[in-house]
């Protein structure tokens, strides 16, 4: 038995060496031709995506720095990239073929794909995950929303994204709602904070809606903002784990507070200080509100913010493209806080659609967005991709039965509402704890434990061996190895294999003494261990 296992390991090692040698990231494998001089200077001379306003603001800054932008990515790279960035989901082969077969000009069909993805259920699922990280949606210690409140809060966030609730309304409801945490989900914003004192609340508000680190402010400035939340009160009810968030009626006198911009305000008796602050915050001329969210959306799509880190906005941390940031702020206000409009602008830009292969050796090439940043898939997206490829499922349950939470197995990991419900895989691959709302809580840096798990775990091996999708591909190929290999590549890497890859894989599938299904498993295992699969590019 031990000898058989060793031979099996050797078999895997051989195929990995053979296939990984050529299955380098797609961005490195298919280096585009160098652009002609002046190629990016006008729409007429540029033959790829038309330059939008973002690009016309980015290009002069790059030129001044002596940084050459990367060329436009290919359609096969774009389709995988935009599916992952917008929906956190791999594209289905039928959708890939449909996109490839579309004979419309590339800018038009890419814009149509972006529009369609923004309407899909997966968009709301994936971006609910992003917002739940930011809003600290978690049932157990140290947040203690409890399962009933988590489900209600997640559903409200999901529905707001699905229905494209204007962002100013979204923020205002979170800041000004009162009532039961079970029946008025928005009040969980105040409960999902480590502490109920005004300083803790003000810090969470500043981080979430202004992108600033409250603890770095002078004490006098902090005290002025804390006053807006000094009358928030909490009380329990007879229902288990229910809590009411309300405005303390005992505080009836006038209240002096100071906005973060230094303007003082006298709040009259009977007036909700939270509403006064919210009105100031969402005003079109506010210097923090629109800037914070468009910078966050840019960071979520492009790997880093125009101001980086996106939750550390301060005077001595300037934007690398201030004109782009100002343009996106104005567009958000002009569109009546339609965040999907900002998505379309960024996704439709040549800046987003460029290759991940830099054409400049300048050290600031990636920070200045002169190429698309290569970065690893998030833990939830990666395990969902593995489950999709293998047509298997993951089981998630609450570790503490208060009450016991059961997650239907057909639910994907990006749909998990509760940050307390996790798994060894999610923790290993950097899922955030949702304790602070900081972007840095999510860790996408690769580790040795991750590599060993993907290469050598029974978890991944079982998924491959039990894959109904792979069985279907083998049956559909009817012994035609090129067809089988093409199907495997399309399902895993969202593209067809090159001639070199096809020849190498076909040679391995003909290995004597190795059945077709076993050889197929080895090829799949090799491909999911490539950087091309594990990374956005």
C-alpha positions in Angstrom: 0.0 0.0 0.0 2.8 2.4 0.9 4.6 1.6 -2.3 1.5 2.3 -4.3 1.1 5.7 -2.6 4.7 6.6 -3.4 4.3 5.7 -7.1 1.1 7.8 -7.1 3.1 10.7 -5.7 5.8 10.2 -8.3 3.1 10.2 -11.1 1.8 13.5 -9.9 5.3 15.0 -9.6 6.1 13.9 -13.2 3.0 15.4 -14.7 3.4 18.6 -12.7 6.9 19.0 -13.9 5.8 18.4 -17.5 2.8 20.6 -17.5 3.8 23.3 -15.2 6.9 23.9 -17.2 4.7 25.3 -20.0 1.6 26.4 -18.1 3.1 29.6 -16.9 0.7 32.5 -16.3 -1.1 33.4 -19.5 0.1 37.0 -19.2 3.7 35.7 -19.4 3.0 33.1 -22.0 1.5 35.3 -24.6 3.5 38.5 -24.6 1.9 41.0 -27.0 3.8 42.9 -29.5 5.3 46.2 -28.4 3.0 49.2 -29.3 4.0 51.6 -32.0 5.1 55.0 -31.2 2.2 57.3 -30.4 -0.2 54.4 -30.2 -1.9 55.7 -27.0 -2.1 59.4 -28.1 -5.5 59.3 -29.8 -8.6 57.2 -30.1 -8.2 57.0 -33.9 -4.7 55.6 -33.8 -5.5 53.2 -30.9 -7.0 50.0 -32.3 -8.1 48.5 -29.1 -10.6 49.8 -26.5 -11.6 53.5 -26.9 -10.0 55.7 -24.3 -12.5 57.0 -21.8 -12.0 59.9 -19.5 -10.1 57.8 -16.9 -7.5 56.9 -19.6 -7.1 60.5 -20.8 -6.3 61.5 -17.2 -4.0 58.5 -16.5 -1.9 58.7 -19.7 -0.4 62.2 -19.3 0.7 61.4 -15.7 2.4 58.2 -16.9 4.1 60.1 -19.8 5.5 62.7 -17.4 6.9 59.9 -15.2 8.4 58.1 -18.3 6.2 55.1 -17.7 5.0 53.2 -20.8 1.5 51.6 -20.2 0.9 48.0 -21.1 -1.0 47.0 -24.2 -4.6 46.0 -24.2 -5.2 42.4 -22.9 -6.6 39.8 -25.2 -10.3 38.8 -25.2 -9.5 35.5 -23.6 -7.8 37.2 -20.7 -10.4 39.8 -20.4 -13.4 37.4 -20.1 -11.9 35.5 -17.2 -10.7 38.7 -15.5 -14.0 40.5 -15.6 -16.0 37.5 -14.5 -13.8 37.1 -11.4 -13.6 40.8 -10.6 -17.3 41.5 -11.0 -18.9 38.2 -9.9 -16.2 36.3 -8.1 -17.0 33.3 -10.3 -15.3 31.5 -13.2 -17.1 31.9 -16.6 -19.0 28.9 -17.9 -17.5 27.4 -21.1 -20.7 28.2 -23.0 -20.4 31.8 -22.0 -16.8 31.9 -23.0 -17.6 30.5 -26.4 -20.5 32.9 -26.9 -18.1 35.8 -26.1 -15.4 34.5 -28.4 -17.9 34.0 -31.3 -19.3 37.5 -31.0 -18.0 39.3 -34.1 -18.8 42.8 -32.7 -15.9 45.2 -32.2 -14.0 44.3 -29.1 -14.9 47.5 -27.2 -18.6 47.0 -27.9 -18.8 43.3 -26.8 -16.7 44.0 -23.7 -19.0 46.8 -22.7 -22.0 44.5 -23.3 -20.4 41.8 -21.1 -19.7 44.3 -18.3 -23.3 45.5 -18.4 -24.7 41.9 -18.2 -22.4 40.9 -15.4 -23.5 43.9 -13.3 -27.1 42.6 -13.5 -26.4 39.1 -12.4 -27.2 37.5 -9.0 -23.6 36.6 -8.6 -22.7 40.4 -8.6 -24.9 40.9 -5.5 -23.5 37.8 -3.9 -19.9 38.7 -4.4 -20.1 42.3 -3.5 -22.2 41.5 -0.4 -19.1 39.5 0.7 -17.0 42.6 0.2 -19.4 44.8 2.2 -19.8 42.2 4.9 -16.0 42.3 5.4 -16.1 46.1 5.7 -19.2 46.2 8.0 -17.9 43.4 10.2 -20.9 41.0 9.7 -20.1 38.3 12.3 -22.2 36.3 14.8 -19.6 35.4 17.4 -16.8 37.0 19.5 -15.7 39.7 19.4 -18.6 41.3 17.4 -21.5 39.1 18.7 -24.2 40.1 16.3 -25.7 36.5 16.8 -27.0 34.4 13.9 -30.5 35.9 13.6 -29.1 39.4 13.2 -26.4 38.3 10.9 -28.9 36.7 8.5 -31.1 39.8 8.6 -28.2 42.2 8.1 -26.6 40.2 5.3 -30.0 40.0 3.5 -30.4 43.8 3.7 -26.9 44.4 2.3 -27.5 41.9 -0.5 -30.8 43.4 -1.4 -29.4 46.9 -1.4 -26.6 45.9 -3.8 -29.0 43.8 -6.0 -31.4 46.7 -6.2 -28.6 49.3 -6.8 -29.7 51.4 -3.8 -28.1 54.8 -4.1 -25.0 54.9 -2.0 -26.0 58.0 -0.1 -29.2 56.3 0.9 -27.3 53.2 1.9 -25.0 55.1 4.2 -27.8 57.3 5.6 -29.9 54.2 6.6 -26.9 52.6 8.3 -26.1 55.7 10.3 -29.6 56.8 11.3 -31.8 53.7 11.8 -33.2 52.7 15.2 -35.0 49.6 16.4 -34.6 45.9 16.8 -31.5 44.3 15.4 -33.7 41.4 14.2 -36.4 43.6 12.5 -34.4 46.7 11.4 -31.2 45.1 10.0 -29.5 48.4 9.4 -29.1 49.0 13.2 -26.6 46.2 13.2 -24.1 48.7 11.9 -23.9 50.0 15.5 -23.8 46.5 17.0 -21.0 45.3 14.8 -18.5 47.4 16.6 -16.1 46.4 19.3 -17.5 48.7 21.9 -20.6 50.8 22.4 -18.9 54.0 23.6 -19.0 57.1 21.3 -15.3 56.8 20.5 -15.7 53.3 19.1 -18.7 54.2 17.1 -17.1 57.4 15.7 -14.0 55.4 14.7 -16.1 52.8 12.8 -18.0 55.6 11.0 -14.8 57.4 10.0 -13.2 54.2 8.7 -16.2 52.9 6.8 -17.6 56.1 5.2 -14.6 58.4 5.2 -11.7 56.0 4.8 -9.7 57.5 7.6 -8.0 56.1 10.8 -9.8 57.9 13.6 -7.1 57.0 16.1 -4.6 59.1 14.3 -6.5 62.3 14.8 -5.8 64.8 17.6 -8.0 64.2 20.7 -9.9 67.5 20.3 -10.9 66.6 16.8 -12.0 63.1 17.9 -14.1 64.5 20.7 -15.9 66.8 18.4 -17.0 63.9 16.1 -17.7 61.6 19.0 -20.4 63.9 20.2 -22.6 63.0 17.3 -22.9 59.5 18.6 -22.9 60.2 22.3 -26.7 59.6 22.6 -26.8 56.2 20.9 -28.2 53.7 23.4 -28.8 49.9 23.6 -31.2 47.7 25.5 -32.2 44.1 25.5 -35.7 42.6 25.1 -37.4 39.5 26.3 -36.5 37.8 23.0 -33.3 35.9 23.2 -30.3 37.8 21.8 -32.5 40.7 20.5 -31.2 44.2 21.2 -32.7 47.6 20.5 -30.6 50.4 19.2 -32.2 53.8 19.9 -31.6 57.4 20.7 -31.3 58.0 24.5 -34.5 60.0 25.4 -33.0 61.1 28.7 -30.5 63.4 27.0 -32.8 66.4 26.3 -30.4 69.4 26.4 -28.6 71.0 23.5 -25.5 69.3 22.2 -22.4 70.9 20.8 -20.5 68.8 18.2 -17.8 69.5 15.7 -17.7 68.1 12.1 -14.4 66.5 10.9 -13.8 69.6 8.7 -13.7 71.8 11.9 -17.2 73.4 11.6 -19.1 73.4 14.9 -22.8 72.8 15.2 -25.3 73.2 18.0 -27.8 70.3 18.0 -31.2 71.3 19.4 -33.2 69.1 21.9 -35.3 66.5 20.1 -32.9 66.5 17.1 -31.1 63.2 16.3 -27.3 64.0 16.2 -26.8 61.1 13.9 -29.0 62.6 11.3 -27.2 65.9 11.5 -23.9 64.1 10.9 -25.4 62.0 8.1 -26.7 65.1 6.3 -23.2 66.6 6.5 -21.5 63.4 5.4 -23.6 62.7 2.3 -23.7 66.3 1.1 -22.2 66.6 -2.5 -19.5 69.0 -1.4 -18.3 66.7 1.4 -14.6 66.1 0.9 -14.6 62.6 2.2 -17.7 60.7 1.4 -17.6 60.2 -2.4 -13.8 60.1 -2.5 -13.7 57.3 0.0 -16.1 55.0 -1.9 -14.8 55.5 -5.4 -11.3 54.9 -4.1 -12.5 51.7 -2.4 -14.2 50.5 -5.6 -11.0 51.2 -7.6 -9.0 49.3 -5.0 -11.4 46.3 -5.1 -11.1 46.2 -8.9 -7.5 47.2 -9.4 -5.8 45.7 -6.4 -4.8 49.0 -4.8 -6.4 52.4 -4.3 -5.6 55.6 -6.1 -5.0 56.5 -2.5 -3.3 53.5 -1.0 -4.2 52.0 1.5 -7.9 52.7 0.7 -8.8 53.1 4.3 -5.9 55.3 5.2 -6.8 58.6 3.5 -4.8 61.5 5.0 -3.1 64.7 3.7 0.4 63.1 3.7 -0.8 60.0 1.7 -1.6 61.6 -1.7 -3.4 60.1 -4.6 -1.2 58.9 -7.5 -3.8 60.1 -10.0 -5.7 63.0 -8.2 -7.5 64.0 -11.3 -8.9 60.5 -11.8 -10.1 60.5 -8.2 -11.8 63.9 -8.6 -13.4 62.8 -11.8 -14.9 59.7 -10.3 -16.1 61.7 -7.3 -18.0 64.1 -9.6 -19.4 61.2 -11.6 -20.8 59.5 -8.5 -22.5 62.7 -7.3 -23.8 63.5 -10.9 -25.2 59.9 -11.2 -27.1 60.4 -7.9 -24.7 58.0 -6.1 -25.1 55.1 -8.5 -22.1 52.8 -7.7 -22.7 50.7 -10.8 -22.0 53.7 -12.9 -18.6 53.9 -11.3 -18.1 50.2 -11.9 -18.8 50.7 -15.6 -16.4 53.6 -15.9 -13.5 51.7 -14.3 -14.2 48.3 -16.0 -14.7 50.0 -19.4 -11.5 51.9 -19.2 -8.4 50.9 -21.1 -6.5 51.3 -17.8 -8.5 48.3 -16.4 -8.4 46.3 -19.6 -4.7 46.5 -20.2 -2.4 43.5 -19.9 -0.7 42.5 -16.7 2.7 42.5 -18.5 4.4 45.8 -17.9 6.2 47.5 -20.7 8.2 49.7 -18.4 10.9 48.9 -15.8 10.0 52.0 -13.7 9.6 50.9 -10.1 6.2 52.7 -9.9 4.7 50.9 -12.9 2.1 48.9 -11.0 1.4 51.6 -8.3 0.7 54.1 -11.1 -1.6 51.6 -12.9 0.5 51.2 -16.0 -0.4 47.5 -16.0 -3.1 45.3 -14.5 -2.0 44.0 -11.1 -1.6 40.2 -10.8 -3.0 39.0 -7.5 -4.2 35.7 -6.0 -7.9 34.7 -5.8 -9.6 35.3 -2.5 -10.1 32.2 -0.3 -13.9 32.1 -1.0 -13.5 32.6 -4.7 -10.8 29.9 -4.9 -12.7 27.2 -3.1 -15.8 28.0 -5.1 -13.8 27.6 -8.3 -12.5 24.3 -7.1 -16.0 23.2 -6.3 -17.3 24.3 -9.6 -14.7 22.5 -11.6 -15.3 19.3 -9.6 -19.0 19.7 -9.1 -18.6 19.1 -5.4 -19.7 21.0 -2.4 -18.3 22.3 0.9 -20.1 21.9 4.2 -20.3 24.9 6.6 -21.9 24.9 10.0 -21.8 27.1 13.1 -19.2 26.0 15.6 -21.3 27.4 18.5 -25.0 26.4 18.5 -26.5 29.8 19.5 -28.7 28.9 17.6 -27.1 26.2 15.5 -26.6 27.5 11.9 -26.8 25.1 9.0 -25.6 26.3 5.6 -27.2 24.5 2.6 -24.5 22.7 0.7 -25.6 24.2 -2.6 -24.6 27.6 -1.3 -21.3 28.9 -2.5 -18.6 30.3 -0.1 -19.1 33.8 -1.4 -22.6 33.6 -0.1 -21.6 33.0 3.5 -23.2 35.6 5.6 -21.5 35.0 8.9 -17.8 35.7 9.3 -17.8 33.3 12.2 -18.6 30.3 10.0 -15.4 29.3 8.4 -13.3 26.3 7.4 -9.6 25.2 7.5 -9.3 26.0 3.8 -10.8 29.5 4.2 -8.6 30.3 7.2 -5.5 28.9 5.5 -6.1 31.1 2.4 -6.5 34.3 4.3 -10.2 34.9 4.9 -10.5 38.0 7.1 -11.7 37.6 10.7 -14.1 40.6 10.3 -13.0 42.1 13.6 -11.9 45.6 12.5 -13.3 46.4 9.1 -9.7 47.1 7.8 -8.9 46.0 4.3 -5.6 44.5 5.6 -7.5 41.8 7.5 -7.7 39.8 4.3 -4.4 38.2 3.6 -3.9 37.1 0.0 -0.2 36.4 0.3 0.8 32.8 -0.7 2.2 30.5 2.0 3.9 27.1 2.0 0.8 25.6 3.7 -1.3 26.7 0.8 1.0 25.2 -1.8 1.2 21.9 0.1 -2.6 21.8 0.4 -3.2 22.3 -3.3 -0.4 19.9 -4.3 -0.8 17.1 -1.7 -4.1 17.1 0.1 -6.8 14.5 0.1 -9.3 17.4 0.1 -8.3 18.5 -3.4 -7.6 14.9 -4.6 -11.1 13.8 -3.6 -12.7 16.7 -5.4 -10.9 15.8 -8.6 -11.6 12.1 -8.3 -15.3 12.6 -7.7 -15.8 15.3 -10.3 -18.9 14.7 -12.3 -17.8 17.5 -14.6 -14.6 15.7 -15.5 -16.5 12.5 -16.0 -18.8 14.3 -18.4 -15.9 15.7 -20.3 -14.3 12.3 -20.7 -17.5 10.8 -22.0 -18.2 13.7 -24.4 -14.7 13.4 -25.8 -15.3 9.8 -26.9 -11.6 9.0 -26.8 -10.6 12.1 -28.7 -7.8 13.4 -26.6 -7.5 16.9 -28.2 -11.2 17.5 -27.5 -10.9 16.3 -23.9 -7.8 18.5 -23.3 -9.5 21.5 -24.9 -12.5 21.0 -22.6 -10.3 20.8 -19.5 -8.5 24.0 -20.3 -11.7 25.8 -21.1 -13.2 24.8 -17.8 -10.2 25.5 -15.6 -8.3 28.3 -17.3 -11.2 29.8 -19.4 -9.3 29.4 -22.6 -8.1 26.8 -25.2 -4.6 25.3 -24.9 -1.8 26.4 -27.1 -0.3 23.9 -29.6 2.6 23.3 -27.3 0.3 22.7 -24.3 -1.9 20.4 -26.3 1.0 18.3 -27.5 2.5 18.0 -24.0 -0.9 17.1 -22.4 -1.7 14.6 -25.2 1.6 12.9 -24.8 0.9 12.5 -21.0 -2.6 11.1 -21.6 -1.0 8.4 -23.7 1.3 7.2 -20.9 1.4 3.4 -20.8 -0.1 1.8 -17.7 -2.0 5.0 -16.9 -5.8 5.0 -17.5 -7.4 7.9 -19.3 -9.4 9.0 -16.2 -6.3 8.9 -14.0 -4.2 10.8 -16.5 -7.1 13.3 -16.8 -7.0 13.7 -13.0 -3.3 14.4 -13.1 -3.7 17.0 -15.8 -6.5 18.8 -13.8 -4.4 18.7 -10.7 -1.5 20.2 -12.5 -3.6 23.0 -14.0 -5.2 24.1 -10.8 -1.7 24.4 -9.3 -0.6 26.9 -12.0 -0.4 30.6 -11.3 -2.7 31.1 -14.2 -5.5 29.4 -12.3 -4.7 30.7 -8.8 -4.3 34.4 -9.8 -6.2 37.2 -11.4 -4.2 38.4 -14.4 
